[in-house]
Amino acid sequence: MRADLARVRGEAVVRLAYMEFAAPTLLDVASEAVRDGIEMLRVLPLFMAGGAHLQRDLPEQVARIEALHPGLVVEVLPAVGEDPRLRATLREVALEAI
């Protein structure tokens, strides 16, 4: 998905970060963005619902990023699973499967 979005929006605009068990982390991406002169990150969580990662882990990571990079604005968007368009698509796939 990152590669597809990067083709459309530009390689430097779209970045991918992982919550755990893989790199790069959100802190890694934020630090790289600051080095590249980016002043704002919009984080689109690729989660189906707001669980522990979105309620606890992500806000902690954003607070750490903002402390380390005070000039960087970090906007966290709603989880992709909360978008009604995705829910409608998943409903269609599920109905087709049953």
TAFEN-V179682 format. One record per residue. N is the residue number from 1. PHI is phi in whole degrees, -180 to 180 (* if undefined). OMEGA is omega in whole degrees, -180 to 180 (NA if undefined). D_CENTER is the distance of its C-alpha to the mean C-alpha in Angstrom with 2 decimals. Layout:
[[N	PHI	OMEGA	D_CENTER] [N	PHI	OMEGA	D_CENTER]]
This chain:
[[1	*	179	12.01] [2	-61	-179	10.73] [3	-63	179	14.44] [4	-64	179	15.28] [5	-65	180	12.91] [6	-64	177	14.14] [7	-63	-177	17.64] [8	-82	-172	17.32] [9	-103	-180	15.53] [10	110	-175	16.51] [11	-56	-176	15.57] [12	-75	-175	14.85] [13	-86	-175	12.51] [14	-108	178	9.83] [15	-133	-178	8.46] [16	-121	177	7.00] [17	-131	-179	6.75] [18	-116	179	8.32] [19	-76	-178	9.36] [20	-162	175	12.96] [21	70	179	15.67] [22	-155	178	14.22] [23	-117	5	13.51] [24	-86	175	11.92] [25	-83	177	10.47] [26	-63	177	8.19] [27	-63	177	11.75] [28	-59	-178	12.86] [29	-65	179	10.41] [30	-63	179	11.29] [31	-63	177	14.89] [32	-64	179	14.99] [33	-63	178	13.75] [34	-62	178	16.48] [35	-60	-179	18.96] [36	-86	178	18.28] [37	85	179	19.06] [38	-78	-176	15.77] [39	-109	-179	16.07] [40	-145	174	12.92] [41	-115	171	9.15] [42	-112	-175	7.23] [43	-99	177	3.76] [44	-106	-179	3.43] [45	-69	179	3.92] [46	-89	178	6.16] [47	-120	180	8.97] [48	-78	-178	12.33] [49	-153	-178	13.27] [50	-84	177	12.92] [51	-94	-176	14.52] [52	-59	180	15.03] [53	-60	-177	11.58] [54	-81	-178	10.49] [55	-84	-175	13.99] [56	-121	-171	14.82] [57	-66	-177	12.68] [58	-64	176	9.57] [59	-60	177	12.19] [60	-65	179	14.27] [61	-66	179	11.87] [62	-64	178	11.29] [63	-61	178	15.09] [64	-66	178	15.82] [65	-61	-179	13.94] [66	-65	177	15.79] [67	-70	-179	18.96] [68	-79	-177	18.81] [69	-132	-173	17.82] [70	-59	-180	19.49] [71	-86	-177	19.29] [72	-89	176	15.53] [73	-94	179	14.06] [74	-118	178	10.59] [75	-110	178	9.71] [76	-99	-180	7.51] [77	-86	176	7.84] [78	-62	178	9.44] [79	-57	-177	8.42] [80	-58	179	9.08] [81	-68	178	12.22] [82	-86	180	13.60] [83	-75	-178	14.11] [84	-60	179	17.84] [85	-67	178	17.74] [86	-69	178	15.86] [87	-60	179	18.27] [88	-64	179	21.14] [89	-65	179	20.29] [90	-63	177	20.03] [91	-61	179	23.28] [92	-62	179	24.95] [93	-63	-180	24.07] [94	-65	179	25.31] [95	-63	178	28.44] [96	-65	-178	29.19] [97	-71	-179	28.95] [98	-103	NA	31.43]]
